[in-house]
Amino acid sequence: MLNTVIPLVDWGMGTAIIVVFGVVCVVLVALVFNMVNSDKKK
């Protein structure tokens, strides 16, 4: 029973997807923060 459950989990690919998702979220938050704080004075 236990041997049939363990191969269904691929920790390497799951970790890579979570890291990529985290990096994308940080970049988007930084982009929005930069747009909010940019001055539009001319």
N, CA, C and O atoms as a MOPAC input file, in Angstrom:
PM7 MOZYME 1SCF
protein

 N      0.83600 1    -1.20700 1     0.00000 1
 C      0.00000 1     0.00000 1     0.00000 1
 C      0.86900 1     1.25600 1     0.00000 1
 O      0.64900 1     2.17600 1    -0.78800 1
 N      1.85500 1     1.28100 1     0.89000 1
 C      2.70600 1     2.46800 1     0.98300 1
 C      3.56300 1     2.64100 1    -0.26000 1
 O      3.86500 1     3.76800 1    -0.65400 1
 N      3.95900 1     1.53500 1    -0.88200 1
 C      4.79600 1     1.63000 1    -2.07900 1
 C      4.04900 1     2.20200 1    -3.27300 1
 O      4.69500 1     2.70700 1    -4.19100 1
 N      2.74400 1     2.15100 1    -3.30700 1
 C      1.97800 1     2.68900 1    -4.43100 1
 C      1.73600 1     4.19100 1    -4.27500 1
 O      1.39400 1     4.86000 1    -5.25100 1
 N      1.90300 1     4.72600 1    -3.08100 1
 C      1.62600 1     6.13600 1    -2.84600 1
 C      2.87900 1     6.98300 1    -3.07800 1
 O      2.78000 1     8.09400 1    -3.59900 1
 N      4.04200 1     6.48100 1    -2.70600 1
 C      5.26800 1     7.27900 1    -2.75000 1
 C      5.64700 1     7.72100 1    -4.17100 1
 O      6.02300 1     8.88200 1    -4.33200 1
 N      5.57500 1     6.87100 1    -5.22000 1
 C      5.99100 1     7.33400 1    -6.55200 1
 C      5.08600 1     8.39500 1    -7.16500 1
 O      5.45800 1     9.00300 1    -8.16900 1
 N      3.92400 1     8.63100 1    -6.60100 1
 C      3.01300 1     9.62400 1    -7.17000 1
 C      3.44300 1    11.05900 1    -6.85300 1
 O      2.90400 1    12.00400 1    -7.42800 1
 N      4.39700 1    11.22900 1    -5.95500 1
 C      4.82500 1    12.56500 1    -5.55500 1
 C      6.19800 1    12.84100 1    -6.14900 1
 O      7.14500 1    12.08900 1    -5.92200 1
 N      6.29800 1    13.93000 1    -6.91700 1
 C      7.57600 1    14.34100 1    -7.48800 1
 C      7.98500 1    15.65000 1    -6.80500 1
 O      7.58100 1    16.73600 1    -7.21900 1
 N      8.78200 1    15.52100 1    -5.76500 1
 C      9.12600 1    16.69500 1    -4.95300 1
 C     10.00100 1    17.66900 1    -5.72800 1
 O      9.90800 1    18.87600 1    -5.50500 1
 N     10.84100 1    17.18900 1    -6.62300 1
 C     11.72100 1    18.08300 1    -7.38800 1
 C     10.93400 1    19.02600 1    -8.27400 1
 O     11.16200 1    20.23500 1    -8.25300 1
 N     10.00800 1    18.48400 1    -9.05500 1
 C      9.22100 1    19.32600 1    -9.95800 1
 C      8.27600 1    20.22800 1    -9.17400 1
 O      8.09200 1    21.38900 1    -9.53800 1
 N      7.68100 1    19.71700 1    -8.11700 1
 C      6.78500 1    20.55200 1    -7.31100 1
 C      7.50600 1    21.72100 1    -6.67700 1
 O      6.98900 1    22.83700 1    -6.64400 1
 N      8.71000 1    21.46200 1    -6.17000 1
 C      9.50000 1    22.54100 1    -5.57600 1
 C      9.88800 1    23.56900 1    -6.62200 1
 O      9.85400 1    24.77000 1    -6.35100 1
 N     10.25800 1    23.11600 1    -7.81700 1
 C     10.63300 1    24.04800 1    -8.88800 1
 C      9.44800 1    24.92000 1    -9.28200 1
 O      9.61200 1    26.11800 1    -9.51100 1
 N      8.26600 1    24.33600 1    -9.36100 1
 C      7.07700 1    25.11300 1    -9.73400 1
 C      6.75100 1    26.14100 1    -8.65300 1
 O      6.39300 1    27.27500 1    -8.96900 1
 N      6.87100 1    25.75800 1    -7.38500 1
 C      6.59900 1    26.68800 1    -6.29000 1
 C      7.60500 1    27.83200 1    -6.29300 1
 O      7.22700 1    28.98100 1    -6.06200 1
 N      8.88200 1    27.53900 1    -6.55100 1
 C      9.90700 1    28.59000 1    -6.59200 1
 C      9.64100 1    29.55200 1    -7.74000 1
 O      9.73400 1    30.76600 1    -7.56000 1
 N      9.31000 1    29.02800 1    -8.91900 1
 C      9.02200 1    29.89600 1   -10.06700 1
 C      7.79400 1    30.75400 1    -9.79000 1
 O      7.78400 1    31.94200 1   -10.11300 1
 N      6.76500 1    30.17000 1    -9.19900 1
 C      5.56100 1    30.93200 1    -8.86600 1
 C      5.86600 1    32.03800 1    -7.86000 1
 O      5.34800 1    33.14800 1    -7.98500 1
 N      6.70800 1    31.74300 1    -6.85700 1
 C      7.10200 1    32.75100 1    -5.87400 1
 C      7.87600 1    33.89800 1    -6.50500 1
 O      7.64800 1    35.06200 1    -6.17800 1
 N      8.79600 1    33.56600 1    -7.41500 1
 C      9.57600 1    34.61400 1    -8.08000 1
 C      8.66600 1    35.49600 1    -8.92700 1
 O      8.82600 1    36.71600 1    -8.93100 1
 N      7.71700 1    34.90300 1    -9.64100 1
 C      6.78800 1    35.68400 1   -10.45800 1
 C      5.93900 1    36.59600 1    -9.57900 1
 O      5.69800 1    37.75000 1    -9.93500 1
 N      5.48500 1    36.08900 1    -8.43900 1
 C      4.68900 1    36.92100 1    -7.52500 1
 C      5.49300 1    38.08700 1    -6.98300 1
 O      4.98600 1    39.20600 1    -6.90800 1
 N      6.74900 1    37.84100 1    -6.60100 1
 C      7.59600 1    38.92000 1    -6.07800 1
 C      7.83500 1    39.97300 1    -7.15400 1
 O      7.79700 1    41.16800 1    -6.86000 1
 N      8.07900 1    39.55500 1    -8.39200 1
 C      8.30000 1    40.51000 1    -9.48000 1
 C      7.04000 1    41.34000 1    -9.73600 1
 O      7.12800 1    42.55100 1    -9.93900 1
 N      5.88000 1    40.70300 1    -9.72800 1
 C      4.64400 1    41.44800 1    -9.96100 1
 C      4.35400 1    42.43300 1    -8.83400 1
 O      3.91800 1    43.55500 1    -9.09300 1
 N      4.58900 1    42.02900 1    -7.59400 1
 C      4.37100 1    42.94100 1    -6.46500 1
 C      5.33500 1    44.12200 1    -6.55300 1
 O      4.94300 1    45.26100 1    -6.29900 1
 N      6.59100 1    43.85900 1    -6.91100 1
 C      7.56400 1    44.94700 1    -7.04900 1
 C      7.17400 1    45.89600 1    -8.18500 1
 O      7.33900 1    47.11000 1    -8.06600 1
 N      6.66200 1    45.34700 1    -9.27400 1
 C      6.23200 1    46.18000 1   -10.39600 1
 C      5.06100 1    47.07300 1   -10.00800 1
 O      5.05600 1    48.26200 1   -10.32900 1
 N      4.06700 1    46.51100 1    -9.32000 1
 C      2.91900 1    47.30300 1    -8.88200 1
 C      3.35500 1    48.35800 1    -7.86500 1
 O      2.90100 1    49.50100 1    -7.92000 1
 N      4.23800 1    47.97200 1    -6.93500 1
 C      4.72700 1    48.92800 1    -5.93600 1
 C      5.47300 1    50.06800 1    -6.60500 1
 O      5.33300 1    51.22200 1    -6.19900 1
 N      6.26500 1    49.76000 1    -7.62500 1
 C      7.00300 1    50.79600 1    -8.34000 1
 C      6.05200 1    51.72000 1    -9.09600 1
 O      6.27300 1    52.93000 1    -9.13900 1
 N      4.99800 1    51.16700 1    -9.69100 1
 C      4.03500 1    51.99800 1   -10.41700 1
 C      3.25300 1    52.90400 1    -9.47300 1
 O      2.93600 1    54.04100 1    -9.82200 1
 N      2.94300 1    52.40800 1    -8.28700 1
 C      2.17600 1    53.21900 1    -7.32400 1
 C      3.01900 1    54.37400 1    -6.81300 1
 O      2.51300 1    55.48300 1    -6.64300 1
 N      4.29400 1    54.12600 1    -6.56800 1
 C      5.15100 1    55.14900 1    -5.97900 1
 C      5.83100 1    56.05600 1    -6.99700 1
 O      6.55100 1    56.97300 1    -6.60400 1
 N      5.62200 1    55.82500 1    -8.30500 1
 C      6.25900 1    56.69400 1    -9.28400 1
 C      5.51900 1    58.02900 1    -9.35800 1
 O      4.28900 1    58.07700 1    -9.34700 1
 N      6.28000 1    59.08500 1    -9.43200 1
 C      5.69800 1    60.43300 1    -9.51400 1
 C      5.38700 1    60.76100 1   -10.96600 1
 O      6.20000 1    60.51700 1   -11.85800 1
 N      4.21000 1    61.31300 1   -11.19100 1
 C      3.81100 1    61.67500 1   -12.55500 1
 C      3.93500 1    63.18800 1   -12.77600 1
 O      3.32100 1    63.73200 1   -13.69400 1
 N      4.72600 1    63.86600 1   -11.93600 1
 C      4.88500 1    65.31700 1   -12.07900 1
 C      5.76900 1    65.62600 1   -13.27000 1
 O      6.77800 1    64.96100 1   -13.50000 1
 N      5.37400 1    66.65800 1   -14.03700 1
 C      6.18400 1    67.05500 1   -15.20800 1
 C      6.65100 1    68.49500 1   -15.04700 1
 O      7.34300 1    69.02000 1   -15.91900 1

